[in-house]
Amino acid sequence: MHKDIHREITQLAPEDSFLVFDRVKDDFDFPIHFHPEYELNFIKDGKGVRRVVGDSLGEIEDLELVLVGPNLVHGWELHNCTCSRIHEITIQFHDDLFDEKLLSRRIFKPIKDMFNRSNHGIAFSKKATNDVMSRILRLSKIDSIDYFLELISILHDLAISRNQRLLSSYISQNKNFENSDKIKVIYEYIQENYNRKVSLNEISQLVNMSQVSFNRFIKSRTGKTFVEYLNDTRISFATRWLIETDLSIGEIGYKCGFNNIANFNRVFKKLKNCTPSEFREQFEGIKRVL
């Protein structure tokens, strides 16, 4: 069904708890992807946008609220939407933000059950979406612990809401994607060294593999070559700094390990379908809670 599914490296750092993106735009083409984080996606004025979650394909109405579980493939395409101001709020949080001990408490049971259902993707009813819409719209303006408490409250109200609809008939087949010692070593090493040149020989020796074997391994686990995986990580950090700081495009490119601005712009546009400057202009607000 999907030809170019890729594992997205989100902008959530290991020490982050969650991100909220709040933006208004006229384009809505996201490639089909998956990632280990949960994602709650709210769309207003996007009638005609096509939603892909697992093996589910459908056109959305004016209001959309979907919870996607870890590693479930998903994406949105402009399709038949003609609106020039689509309001999108995306909330991402780590799959271990709420650990098993917390979720085992009686008061968290509705949220735990909802998380289990989210492995199929959950579309919430229009009534449930309307009920929490004003609170979701305020999320990017709330600071610190207040945001965490409000997110828990929203998740609880959604968990007990009626007429939830499971989207995909199958559960993600990518659950063991992160469960590899070699992948963890590679991930941690790249997270610490993305801002300098990292050779294929260096990373292969790190996990005691030949370059040929390593290339096959990284391609089978990520769908990307090592250079593509490294650039994905660099661009992930670049997008964070474009949103959060006033650093120049050149400074950000250099901080991310690119030695010249032309190469940075070329790789960024290839991965994000826009220039770094255009990307920075897209966002109205973002909050990160540490």
N, C-alpha and C positions, 0 to 999 in steps of 0.2 A: 504493500500500500504506500509506503514512504521510501523514497530512494536514498535521500541524503540525510539520514538521521545522524546527528552528532552529539557528543557529550559536551554540554556547555560548561565552561568554567565560570561560575557566577562571581559577582563582586563581593561576596561574603568572605571575609577572612576568618581563619579558625577562631580568633578571639572575639569576633562579632557574634551577636545574638540574632539579629534580623535586620533587614533592609526594607524601606518602603520607597518606591519610586512613584512620583506623581507628575504626570505630564499630559499636555494637550497637543495633539498632532493631527496631521491630515493623512499620514501613511501608517499602515498597520500590517506590515509583512514581516513575520518572524519565521525563520526556518524551523523545521521540525527538529526538536532536540530533547534531551533529557538531562537531569542533574539530580544529585542525592538530596537536595533541599526540598522542603515543602514550598508550594507556591499558591497564594491566594490571589486571584486575578479578577479585578473589577473593571468593567468597561461601561461607559455611559455614552449614548449617542453613536453607537457603532452598528446600527442595524444594517445587516447585509454582510458583515464580517464573517468569514468562515472559520469555525473552530475545529481543530483536530486534537483529539485526546485518545491515545491508544488506537483502537480500531473504530472509534466514533468520529463521524464527520457531520457537521451541521452548521446552518446559518443562525447567527444570533439575532436577538431583538434589540430594542433600544437600551435595555439594561441586561447586564451579564455579570454573574458572580460564580466563579468556579474554583474549587480547591483541587489541586493536583498533588498526588502523593509522590514520594521519592522515586526517582528513576523511571517514571511513567512518561512516555514520549508525548509531546504536546507542541502546539504551535498555533498561531493565528495568521490569517491572510486577509488582505483587503477585500478581495473577491467582488461582491456586488455592492459594497458600501460606497455611498457618494458623499457622506458627511465630511466637511473640511475641518471639523474640530471634534475629534474623538478624544474623550477624556479617559485615560487609563491609569489605574493605580495597581501596582504590583507589590505584594508583600512576600518576601522570601525569608525563611528561617531554617536553621539547621535541623536535621532529622533527629538529633539528640538533645534539642533544646529542652524538651520535656522528657525526662528520663523515666524508666519503667517504674521506679519507686513512686515518683510523683503521680504518674498516670494510674497507678494501682489504687490510689486513694478514691474513696467512694465519690467524692465531689467531682473528680475528674473523669469519671467513667463515661459520660456522654462524649467528651472530647476524645478519649481513647478510642471509643467505638467509631467516631467520625474519622479519625486518622486511619483506622483499619479500612474503612470504606473508601478512603481517598486513593487507595491503590488502584481503584478503577476510575478515579476522577469523579467529582461530585459537582453537579450543576444545582444551585439553590433556586428556589422558587422566586417569582417576581415579588411576592409579598415579603419573603425573608430578606431579599435584597433591598427592598425599600425600607424595611425596618432598621437595617444597619447602615444604610447608605450615608446618612449624615455623619455618623461616627467614623466611617472609613474615610470620608472626605476630609476629616479633621486630623487624621493620623499623622500626616507629614508635618503638622504644626505643633505636635506634642513632644515634650522632652523627657528624657531619662526614664525613671521607673514608672511614671504615669503612662507612658506608651506601652510598656510591658503589661501593666494591669488592664489597660483598655483592650489590648490585643487578646488577652485571655478572656475578657468579658465578651468580646465579639465572637470568638471561637466557640464559647459556651452557648451563646444565643443561636448561632448557626447550627451547632450540634443538635439542639433540641427542636429545631424548626421542622415544620412539616413539608411534605412533598419534595423531598430531596430526590434527585435523579442520578443514578449511576450511569456514567457515560460509556466506558469501555467494557467489553465483555470479557477481556482478559486482564490479568494482573501483570505488572511489569516483569519482563524477563531479565532485567538488568540489576536485580537485587544484590548480586554478589560482585558487582562491578568494583567496589572499593575494597572488598575483602581479599586483598592480595598483599602480602608483605612487600613484594617488589614495587607494586603500584604506590604503596604508602611511602616507601623510601624515595621513589622518584618524585612524588608530589611534594614531599617536605623539602627535598633538595632544591627543586625548582623554585619553590616559594621563597627560599632563602637566597638563591643565586640568580634569579631572573634578570637582575640589573647588570649583569656582566656576560661576557661571551662564555657559553657552555658548549663544549664540543661533544660530538657523538661518542668519541673515544672515552672521554671523561665520564659521561653518564653510563656508558656500557660497563666500564670497569667498576663503577660504584655498586652495581648489582651482579657482578661476576658473570657477565654474558659477553659473547662476541658481538661485534657491531651488527653483523647480519642477523643473529638471533634476537638481539635487542630490538632492531627495526621491526621484525616480524611480531615480537611481543607487544610493543607499544601500539602498533597498527591494529592488532587484534583486540586490544583492550580499550582503545580510545577512538579508533577509526581514523587516526591521524598519524602522520610521520612525527618524528621527534621534533623537528624544526617547527612544524605546525602546532604541536602541543605547547612548545616553549613560547611561540608567538601568541597563542591564545592566552597564556598566563600573563604575558607582558601587556597585552591589550586590556585584559581584565583590570590590572592595576591602573592602566592609563585612564580607563573610563571612570574609575573612582576619583582620581585626581582632577579630571576634567570637571566633574560634578562638584567636588568638595573644596577645591582650591582655586586661587587666581593665578596659578603658575602659567607661564606661557606654553604654547604648544611645543616649542623647541625644548624647554626645560623638562616637560613631562616625557617627551620622547627619549631624552637622554637618561632620565631617572629610570626608565623602563628597559634600558639596555640597547636602545637603537642609537647608532653612532652618527646618523645623519637624518635630517628632518624629512627628506624625500622618501627614504625607505620607511620611516615611521608612518607617514601619510599613506603610502601605498598599501602597507600591511593593514593599517586601520580601516581603510576604505574597503579592502577585500573582505574583511571579517564583519564589519558593521554596516556596510552599504552606504556609508556617509563619511565625510571628512571629520577629523577631530573637532574642528570649529563648529560644524553643523551638529555634531553630537552634543556639544556643550549647550548649544542654543535650544535643544529639544526639551530640556528639563526645567520644570517650574520649581520643583522642590524635592528634597530628599532628606531623610533623617536616618541616622544609624545609631543604634543603642548598643553599647559595649558591655 
